[in-house]
Amino acid sequence: MDDLRGRWAVRGAAAVAAVLTVGAGLAVRTVAGGEAAKYAGDALYTVLLYALAVLVAPRLRPAAAAAWAAGLSWAVELFQLTGVPDDLARRSTLARLVLGSTFNPPDLLWYLVGAGLAALVHAGVRAGARAAGRPATVRRSVG
């Protein structure tokens, strides 16, 4: 029962993190402009993917979640080299938000920044949970 409860607690935290990340992205676009907003948005895009990865797989460790989120972000960015996302973005706002439109090499760095920051926060939360005597990850009991 604790195993199931632990997984739902992690999923709940990940869901809250995802909502807060979307809110942060909207706030950045509202108060900042230009490159600052663009690159913050890139980092937050990867943070959102990180949160969604933990939501789906609550046992993911920070390094694995960061690698998954950064890898997916890079894959989407590199997919932009094909021109397909740009074509889809002209027809759909959702496609534009999810896939972007044109390749921009600095985005690759900002995806790594977002994944790294998310992993640091995740590791800190896990360490805090351990220090408080709660399981930081969902573990199977032995015996």
Secondary structure by P-SEA (a helix, b strand, c coil): caaaaaaaaaaaaaaaaaaaaaaaaaaaaaccccaaaaaaaaaaaaaaaaaaaaaacccccaaaaaaaaaaaaaaaaaaaccaaaaaaaaccaaaaaacccccccaaaaaaaaaaaaaaaaaaaaaaaaaaaccccccccccc
